[in-house]
Structure formats: C-alpha cells, structure tokens
Amino acid sequence: MKIKVNTEAILDGLQKVQSVINPRNALPVLSNVLIRAADNKLELTATDMDLTVRATVPAEVLEPGVTTLPAKRILGVFRELSVDEVEMEVNKENIAFIHAASSYFRIHGIPETDYPLLPEMGDAKRYSFDQAAFRNMLKLTGYGASPDPNRSLLHGVLLSFKAGKLSVVATDSRRLALVEHDSEFPADAEMDMILPLKTVEELVRTLGESGTVTILATQQQAAFEFDGTLVISKLVEGTYPNFRQVIPQATGERVALERETFLTAVRRTSQLVSDAVSGVKLTFTTNRLEVLAAATEIGEGRETLDVKYSGPDVAISFNPAFLMDPLKALTTDEVFLDLIDDTSPGVIRSTINFVYVLMPIRVT
C-alpha cells in the first residue's frame, strides 16, 4: 500500500472510529484500525465486535492495499503533524512508513486477515431520516437510559417505527424520555429496535447537522450510513417495556416555565444537595415558584420565580440531575410542567412532540 492523504482528512476519519475501540479487549488486533486503500479513497474501520464504525476519506492511492495499525499510536502521530499532506507506505510485513516533511515514523501493524469481517446486513428494512433531526431525537432521550449494563433492555434506547412515525424512548424505571417525529416508510417496515447506549452515544458524536442518514435494520443489528461514515451495531435482544402506560393520563395543573430561568434556578440550588438521593423541592403557590435545596449539615439554597399559576398549593421534590437533563437537552424557550400531586410523577413537555416523566423523591 502506498498513499498520499490530507492530514486533516485522515485525522478526522481516525477520530470518528477510534472511540469504538475497547482498550481492555483481549485480542490485540481489535486495538488496531483496519485501513483499506483503493479507488482514490481510504476506508478506516474500528470495532469492538458489538459496534463497528467505518469512515471513508479521499486519498491519492498510488498502490492499493490493506493493513491494520494500532489506533492509539497512529492517531497520536497524525494529531501532532503540522503539514498539510502525508505519505504513508505499508510493506508486505505490515510495517507502515509515514513521511511528513522532516518527520518520519515506522509503525508495526497486524495482517488484515486477523481482523473480523464487517457484519452483513442481509435482508434489511430501510429508513431515511434527516440527520440533524435524528441526532436531536437521540440527544433528547439518551440520558434517560440506565447506565447499568446489567440492565440490558434499559441500557439502551428504543427506536420504534410504527404508524408513520419514529418514536425514540429511554427509561431507567425512575424517569422516561420520549420524542416522536413523523417518518415515511412502508407498512411492512414497521419494527422496534433497541440500540445499546454506546451506539447512541457514538451516533450523537458523529452525526452531522445536515443531510440524510440511511438506517438499515434486521432483527439482530442496525446500520447507519451518513457523510461517508458507516455505523453498524448489534441490537439488544428482548422486548422493551410498554412505555406508553408509564405516561400519566390524568390531567392536573400545568405550569409554563421559561426553560433557561428554571434550569438556572435548579442548578444554583442543587449546589446544596448533599447526595444522590436528596432532592430539590419545588413549591408552587399563586403565581410563585420556590426552588429549595436544604441539608442539615450543609445549609440551604433557595430561588424564587414568578410564574403564572392559580391552582392549589403543591410541593414536590425531584432528583435535581434528573430534572435538569431534559432542560439541558431541549432548545425551546418554554417548557410545561404537569403536576397532579406530590406523590405522582411530574411530566415535562415542550412545544415539540416531547414527553419526560419523572418520579418524585420522598424527602424526610
């Protein structure tokens, strides 16, 4: 293999794929990036066997070929170079020679025959979606998934293609985030898929702000193609919980809140929250909201906001981090908080088709 490539282009490609690599993997070849040069392009592939990412960058291919090189080392080399173009040659022993102006590097690789094959998608269902909209849906929900990998179903995000719309859902059983968007697809393409949380985080990191993402899905895996990038992920096996029955159907009091102002008040007072099980207390009285965090051994923080509220007095406590997550992810100016009483879930809604259900905390 012999190529000439723009330094920024290959660096961007390496940065897209390297985060997939698990440094604790027992197979040395899985610490490498698969590099394939042909047809004036360079394909860079990394995998941890569950998640595979491939980035394609333009290159002048003087001699086609394929090899694998240690991802951490090669990324470090290209990151430190200050020249516009780099020449790389790989011999039959999979040793790479990198020339960049006065810089020279020799890096030992592993034969590509040791590298796992790219997963086959078979008879996949196909969907097309606006990239920015899809990325935003993942951002609006992903934080709600359980961080515990042992809770496999909840350590993922549900993508439900049903009735002409895409519903994206995440829950850890204490809260639930749901966002929906109209989507065109054939009736026989209806399906549910659960993406692992790592895949969701990778997509949020790599999806762009324009263009289309093509989604291919089978019962075992899903692929996402966009902007010269391919992400292939195994799906979580099992049936996702019935999320719609978690959303309260009863109507209570609705309060309109300025999102940034509310977020700032919760963030400030939460500095006085002593531990993860303590909450911030929201007290609604006529046209007034008090946000309070208090700990006997620490002190208290209190914020008072003017709001339009004419219902009965309500005092309810929430985990402040859980309360702030949707406020950070949303970009709308206003949010709506629906309350029934101090023991029922609170529901945050927005001017978009978004619902966030949060269980209250009992503070003694």
C-alpha positions in Angstrom: 0.0 0.0 0.0 1.2 3.5 -0.8 -0.9 6.6 -0.4 -0.8 10.4 -0.1 -3.5 11.9 2.1 -4.5 15.2 3.5 -3.6 15.3 7.2 -6.8 16.8 8.4 -8.9 14.3 6.4 -7.3 11.2 7.8 -7.2 12.7 11.3 -10.9 13.4 11.1 -11.5 9.8 9.9 -9.4 8.3 12.7 -11.2 10.4 15.3 -14.6 9.1 14.1 -13.6 5.5 14.5 -11.2 5.3 17.4 -13.7 5.8 20.2 -15.3 2.4 19.4 -12.1 0.6 20.4 -12.2 -1.1 23.9 -8.7 -0.9 25.3 -9.4 -3.9 27.6 -10.1 -6.2 24.7 -8.1 -9.4 24.8 -7.5 -9.6 21.1 -4.6 -7.3 20.0 -5.9 -6.8 16.5 -9.1 -5.1 18.0 -6.8 -2.3 19.2 -6.0 -1.6 15.6 -7.8 0.3 12.9 -8.3 -1.5 9.6 -7.0 0.6 6.7 -8.1 -0.2 3.2 -6.8 1.9 0.2 -8.4 1.6 -3.2 -10.2 3.8 -5.8 -8.7 7.0 -4.5 -10.2 6.6 -1.1 -9.2 5.3 2.3 -11.6 3.2 4.4 -10.8 3.3 8.2 -12.6 0.7 10.3 -12.7 0.0 14.0 -14.8 -2.5 16.0 -15.3 -4.0 19.5 -17.3 -6.8 17.9 -20.6 -5.3 19.0 -20.2 -1.9 17.4 -18.4 -1.2 14.1 -17.6 2.3 12.7 -16.1 2.9 9.2 -15.1 6.3 7.9 -14.2 7.0 4.3 -11.8 9.8 3.4 -10.4 10.8 0.0 -6.8 9.9 -0.8 -4.3 9.6 -3.6 -3.8 5.8 -3.8 -0.5 5.1 -5.5 -0.6 1.4 -4.6 -3.9 -0.2 -3.3 -3.6 -2.4 -0.2 -5.0 -3.2 3.2 -3.5 -3.5 6.7 -4.2 -2.8 10.4 -2.3 -0.4 12.5 -2.6 0.5 16.2 -5.3 3.1 16.5 -3.9 5.0 19.5 -0.4 5.3 18.0 -1.4 6.3 14.5 -4.0 8.8 15.8 -1.3 10.3 18.1 1.1 10.7 15.1 -1.3 12.4 12.8 -2.6 14.6 15.6 0.9 16.0 16.1 1.8 16.7 12.5 1.7 20.2 11.2 1.9 19.6 7.5 -1.0 19.5 5.0 -0.2 16.2 3.3 1.3 12.9 4.5 2.7 10.0 2.6 2.3 6.5 4.0 3.6 3.3 2.7 3.0 -0.2 4.1 5.2 -3.2 3.2 4.3 -6.9 3.0 5.3 -7.3 6.6 2.6 -4.8 7.6 5.1 -2.2 8.7 3.9 1.4 7.9 6.4 4.1 7.0 5.0 7.6 7.4 6.7 10.6 5.8 5.7 14.2 6.6 8.2 16.9 5.7 11.1 16.4 8.1 9.1 13.8 10.2 9.4 10.1 9.8 7.7 7.2 11.6 7.7 3.4 11.4 4.8 1.6 12.9 4.3 -2.1 13.1 0.9 -3.5 12.2 -1.0 -6.8 12.1 -2.2 -8.6 9.0 -5.8 -7.8 7.9 -6.6 -11.5 7.8 -6.7 -11.4 11.6 -9.3 -8.7 11.6 -13.0 -9.6 11.9 -15.2 -9.2 8.8 -17.6 -6.3 8.5 -21.1 -7.6 9.6 -23.5 -8.5 6.8 -26.9 -6.8 6.9 -28.8 -9.4 4.8 -32.5 -8.6 4.1 -32.7 -5.3 6.0 -35.5 -2.9 6.3 -34.6 0.6 5.1 -35.4 4.1 6.5 -34.3 7.6 5.6 -34.2 10.4 8.1 -32.9 13.9 8.4 -29.5 13.7 10.1 -29.9 16.7 12.4 -33.4 15.7 13.5 -32.4 12.1 14.2 -29.3 13.3 16.2 -31.6 15.6 18.2 -34.0 12.8 19.0 -31.1 10.7 20.4 -29.9 13.7 22.4 -33.4 14.3 23.8 -33.7 10.8 25.1 -30.3 9.0 25.6 -29.6 10.5 29.0 -32.7 8.7 30.3 -31.3 5.2 29.7 -29.9 3.2 32.6 -26.2 3.4 33.0 -26.1 -0.1 34.3 -25.0 -2.6 31.5 -26.5 -5.4 33.6 -30.0 -4.0 32.9 -29.6 -4.7 29.2 -33.1 -3.7 28.0 -32.9 -0.4 29.8 -29.2 0.2 29.0 -30.4 1.1 25.5 -32.7 3.4 23.6 -35.8 2.1 21.8 -36.4 3.1 18.1 -40.0 2.3 17.3 -41.0 2.7 13.6 -44.8 2.5 13.9 -47.9 4.2 12.3 -45.9 6.6 10.2 -43.7 7.9 12.9 -40.5 7.2 14.7 -40.7 7.1 18.5 -37.4 7.2 20.4 -37.6 6.2 24.1 -35.3 5.8 27.0 -36.0 4.9 30.6 -34.2 3.7 33.7 -37.5 3.0 35.6 -37.3 6.3 37.6 -37.8 8.5 34.6 -38.7 8.2 30.9 -37.9 10.4 27.9 -39.9 10.1 24.7 -39.7 12.1 21.5 -41.7 11.4 18.3 -41.3 12.6 14.7 -43.3 11.8 11.5 -41.5 9.4 9.2 -42.4 7.8 5.8 -41.8 4.1 5.5 -43.7 1.1 4.1 -46.2 -0.6 6.4 -44.2 -3.8 6.2 -41.2 -1.9 7.6 -42.7 -1.4 11.0 -40.4 -2.6 13.7 -38.9 -1.9 17.2 -35.2 -2.0 17.7 -33.2 -1.3 20.9 -29.9 0.4 20.4 -27.2 -0.1 23.0 -26.3 3.1 24.9 -22.7 3.1 23.5 -24.2 3.1 19.9 -26.4 6.0 20.8 -23.5 8.0 22.2 -21.4 7.2 19.1 -24.2 8.4 16.8 -24.7 11.6 18.7 -21.0 12.2 18.5 -20.7 11.6 14.7 -24.0 12.5 13.1 -23.9 15.9 11.3 -26.2 18.9 11.2 -27.3 18.5 7.6 -28.1 15.8 5.0 -29.7 12.4 5.4 -29.0 9.3 7.5 -30.0 5.9 6.0 -30.9 3.3 8.5 -30.8 -0.4 7.7 -32.2 -2.8 10.2 -32.5 -6.6 10.7 -33.6 -8.4 13.9 -30.1 -8.6 15.1 -28.3 -5.4 14.0 -28.7 -2.0 12.6 -26.6 0.1 10.3 -26.5 3.9 9.9 -24.9 5.5 6.8 -24.2 9.2 6.5 -21.5 11.6 5.2 -19.0 8.8 4.3 -19.5 7.2 7.7 -21.0 3.7 8.4 -22.0 2.7 11.9 -23.1 -1.0 12.4 -24.4 -2.1 15.8 -25.7 -5.3 17.3 -29.2 -4.7 18.8 -30.3 -5.5 22.3 -32.3 -8.7 22.4 -35.7 -8.7 24.1 -39.0 -6.7 24.2 -38.9 -3.2 25.5 -41.3 -2.3 28.4 -44.7 -0.8 27.4 -43.6 2.8 27.7 -46.9 4.4 27.0 -48.5 3.0 30.1 -45.9 4.9 32.2 -47.1 8.3 30.9 -49.8 9.7 33.2 -53.2 10.0 31.6 -54.8 12.0 34.5 -54.9 15.8 34.0 -53.6 18.1 36.8 -52.1 21.5 36.9 -49.9 22.8 34.1 -47.3 25.4 34.6 -45.5 27.2 31.8 -41.8 27.8 32.7 -39.0 29.8 31.0 -36.6 26.9 30.4 -33.3 28.7 30.9 -34.5 30.5 34.0 -35.9 27.3 35.5 -32.7 25.4 34.7 -30.5 28.1 36.3 -32.6 28.1 39.5 -32.4 24.3 39.8 -28.6 24.3 39.0 -27.9 27.0 41.6 -29.9 25.5 44.4 -28.6 22.0 43.7 -25.2 23.0 44.9 -26.6 22.5 48.4 -27.9 19.0 47.7 -25.9 16.6 49.9 -26.2 13.3 48.0 -27.8 11.4 45.1 -31.0 10.6 47.0 -31.6 14.2 48.1 -33.8 16.4 46.0 -34.7 19.9 45.2 -38.2 20.9 46.4 -40.5 22.8 44.1 -43.3 24.6 45.9 -46.0 26.2 43.8 -48.3 28.8 45.2 -50.3 31.5 43.5 -48.1 33.0 40.7 -44.9 31.9 42.6 -42.4 29.0 42.4 -39.9 28.4 45.2 -37.0 26.1 44.4 -35.3 24.8 47.6 -32.4 22.6 48.4 -31.5 22.0 52.1 -29.2 19.8 54.0 -28.8 19.9 57.8 -25.1 19.6 57.8 -24.5 21.9 54.8 -27.1 24.6 54.6 -29.8 25.6 52.1 -30.2 27.2 48.7 -33.4 29.0 47.7 -34.6 30.6 44.4 -38.0 32.3 43.9 -39.5 32.7 40.4 -42.6 34.5 39.2 -44.9 32.1 37.3 -48.4 32.0 36.1 -50.1 29.6 38.5 -53.5 29.7 40.0 -54.0 26.1 41.2 -53.8 24.6 44.7 -50.5 24.8 46.6 -48.2 21.9 45.6 -44.8 20.9 47.0 -42.9 18.2 45.2 -39.3 17.1 45.2 -37.2 15.7 42.4 -33.6 14.5 41.8 -32.0 17.7 40.5 -29.8 16.0 38.0 -32.8 14.2 36.5 -34.8 17.4 36.5 -32.0 19.3 34.7 -31.3 16.7 32.0 -34.2 17.5 29.7 -33.9 21.2 30.3 -30.3 21.0 29.1 -31.2 18.9 26.0 -34.2 21.0 24.9 -33.6 24.2 23.0 -37.1 25.6 23.2 -37.7 28.8 25.1 -40.6 27.4 27.2 -41.4 24.1 28.8 -44.5 22.9 30.6 -44.6 21.1 33.9 -47.7 19.0 34.5 -48.4 18.1 38.2 -51.1 16.0 39.8 -49.9 15.9 43.5 -46.8 15.5 45.5 -46.6 11.7 45.0 -47.5 11.4 41.3 -44.9 11.7 38.5 -44.2 15.1 37.1 -44.3 15.5 33.4 -42.2 17.9 31.3 -43.5 18.7 27.9 -42.4 21.1 25.2 -43.6 22.8 22.1 -42.2 19.9 20.1 -43.6 16.3 20.5 -41.5 15.5 23.6 -42.6 14.0 26.9 -40.4 13.5 30.0 -41.9 11.6 33.0 -40.1 11.9 36.3 -40.8 10.1 39.6 -40.7 12.4 42.7 -38.5 11.8 45.7 -39.9 11.4 49.1 -37.8 13.7 51.4 -38.0 13.1 55.1 
